[in-house]
Amino acid sequence: MASNTRVPPTEITGLYGALLKTISRRIFGQVPEGAAVMWHHPAVLKDSMAFGRKVDSWNRLDPNLASFAAMAAAGVVGCGFCLDLHYFMTHDRGLDEAKAREVPRWRQSTAFTHLERRVMEYAEAMSSTPPAVTDEMSAALLEELGAPALVELTARIAFMNSSARGNVALGIRSQEFSASCGLPPLAAASAGASADAVAPA
């Protein structure tokens, strides 16, 4: 099947490439098409993956909150690959996949706590153009999470924006990793979903 990416995939070669393919197949059951697109400039792929691993190692923010925030940011940007990947990762890491499935319609869903909703509201506000973060949002999260976790949350959302916007620009789309492990499809937001402030849980 022909690729729909804006830069055509290329063959992943060499020792590092062989390792990348082996690990990808072990985790996902396939090699992400995006890896073959990025392989045109292996240094960019390697450095991006290295920083991604460092982001994953941060531990001052609850892992479920980190996952919901990343997915909410990806949703604003419109990165189907990122949404599907993080949904898959919630399953792979034993996180709350039932809530992760609801992230695309979190404003209508009753599944989330007040804090979880604040975190996703912040992720969406950060990911808007221009950013729409307010003093009130930050103050509320600072009180509930503490400074280290809020700094981490902000940095994780910023990293997701970088990854998601790059994927969208290159035309890298979902490969349905979550479907491969039997997860039900991600929930879809209702038409005309409200963007009002977070309501009490």
C-alpha positions in Angstrom: 0.0 0.0 0.0 1.3 3.4 -0.9 2.2 5.7 1.9 0.2 8.9 2.6 3.0 10.7 4.4 4.2 13.9 2.9 7.8 12.7 3.0 8.0 9.1 1.6 9.3 6.4 4.0 12.8 5.1 3.4 14.5 1.9 4.3 15.7 1.7 7.9 19.3 0.3 7.7 22.4 -0.3 9.8 22.9 -1.7 13.2 20.9 1.0 15.0 18.2 0.6 12.4 18.0 -3.2 13.0 17.8 -2.6 16.7 15.0 0.0 16.2 13.0 -2.4 14.0 13.4 -5.3 16.5 12.3 -3.1 19.5 9.4 -1.6 17.5 8.1 -5.1 16.5 8.4 -6.3 20.0 6.4 -3.4 21.4 4.0 -2.6 18.6 4.0 -5.7 16.5 5.2 -3.5 13.5 7.6 -0.7 12.7 5.9 2.7 12.8 5.8 4.3 9.4 6.9 7.5 11.0 10.2 5.9 11.9 10.9 5.2 8.3 10.0 8.8 7.4 12.3 10.2 10.1 15.1 7.8 8.9 15.9 10.2 6.1 17.7 12.1 9.0 18.6 9.4 11.5 20.2 11.9 13.9 16.8 13.7 14.3 15.0 10.5 15.0 17.7 9.3 17.5 17.8 12.6 19.4 14.0 12.8 19.4 13.7 9.3 20.8 16.4 10.0 23.4 14.6 13.0 24.7 11.3 11.2 24.7 12.9 8.5 26.9 14.0 11.3 29.3 10.5 12.7 29.3 9.2 9.3 30.2 11.6 9.0 33.1 10.2 12.2 34.9 8.3 11.2 38.0 6.9 14.1 39.8 3.5 13.9 38.0 1.0 11.1 38.4 1.4 8.8 35.3 -2.3 8.9 34.5 -2.4 12.7 34.6 0.7 12.7 32.3 -1.1 10.4 29.9 -4.4 12.3 29.9 -2.5 15.6 29.4 -0.5 14.3 26.5 -3.7 12.9 24.8 -5.6 16.1 25.3 -2.8 18.1 23.8 -2.6 15.7 20.8 -6.3 16.1 20.3 -6.0 19.9 20.0 -3.2 19.6 17.5 -5.0 16.8 15.6 -2.4 14.1 15.8 -4.2 10.8 15.4 -0.9 8.9 15.7 -0.1 10.5 19.1 -3.6 9.8 20.4 -3.6 6.2 19.4 0.0 5.7 20.6 -0.7 7.1 24.1 -4.0 5.1 24.3 -1.9 2.0 23.5 0.7 3.0 26.1 -1.9 3.3 28.9 -2.7 -0.3 28.2 0.9 -1.4 27.9 1.9 0.4 31.2 -1.2 -0.8 33.2 -2.7 2.7 33.5 -6.4 3.6 33.4 -7.3 2.7 29.8 -11.0 3.2 30.4 -10.4 6.9 31.3 -7.8 7.2 28.5 -10.4 6.1 26.0 -12.6 9.0 27.2 -10.0 11.8 26.8 -11.3 13.0 23.3 -14.6 13.8 24.9 -13.5 14.6 28.4 -15.7 17.7 28.6 -18.8 15.6 28.2 -17.6 12.6 30.1 -18.4 12.0 33.8 -15.4 9.6 34.2 -12.8 12.2 35.3 -12.1 13.8 38.6 -12.0 17.6 39.0 -8.2 17.5 39.0 -8.0 15.4 35.9 -10.3 17.8 34.2 -8.2 20.8 35.2 -5.1 19.0 33.8 -6.7 18.4 30.5 -8.1 22.0 30.4 -4.5 23.2 30.9 -3.2 20.9 28.2 -5.8 22.2 25.7 -5.1 25.8 26.7 -1.3 25.4 26.3 -1.9 23.7 22.9 -4.1 26.4 21.5 -2.8 29.0 19.1 -2.2 31.4 20.7 -1.8 29.7 24.1 -4.8 30.4 26.3 -3.4 29.6 29.8 -4.7 31.9 32.5 -3.3 32.9 35.9 -6.3 31.2 37.4 -5.6 27.8 35.7 -2.0 27.9 36.8 -2.8 28.9 40.4 -5.3 26.1 40.8 -2.9 23.5 39.5 0.0 24.9 41.5 -2.1 24.5 44.7 -3.3 21.0 43.8 -0.1 19.5 42.2 2.7 21.5 43.7 5.5 23.3 41.7 7.6 20.3 40.6 4.6 18.5 39.2 3.2 21.6 37.4 6.6 22.2 35.8 6.7 18.6 34.6 3.1 18.8 33.3 4.0 22.0 31.4 7.1 20.4 29.9 5.3 17.2 28.9 2.6 19.2 27.1 5.2 21.3 25.4 7.0 18.1 24.2 3.8 16.6 23.0 3.1 19.7 21.0 6.5 19.5 19.3 5.9 15.8 18.5 2.3 16.1 17.4 2.8 19.2 15.2 5.8 17.5 13.5 3.7 14.3 12.8 0.8 16.3 11.5 3.1 18.4 9.2 4.7 15.2 7.8 1.4 13.5 7.3 2.1 10.7 9.9 -1.2 9.1 10.8 -2.5 6.5 13.3 -1.4 2.9 12.7 -4.1 1.6 15.1 -1.7 0.2 17.7 -4.5 0.3 20.3 -6.7 -1.9 18.0 -3.9 -4.4 17.7 -4.1 -5.1 21.5 -7.9 -5.3 21.5 -8.7 -1.9 22.9 -12.1 -0.4 21.9 -11.9 2.6 19.6 -11.3 6.0 21.2 -14.4 7.9 22.2 -15.3 10.8 19.9 -16.2 14.2 21.1 -19.9 15.2 20.6 -20.6 17.7 17.8 -20.6 21.3 19.2 -18.7 20.2 22.4 -18.5 23.1 24.8 -15.2 24.8 25.5 -16.5 26.4 28.7 -14.5 26.4 31.9 -14.1 23.1 33.9 -17.3 22.2 35.7 -17.1 20.8 39.2 -16.7 17.0 39.3 
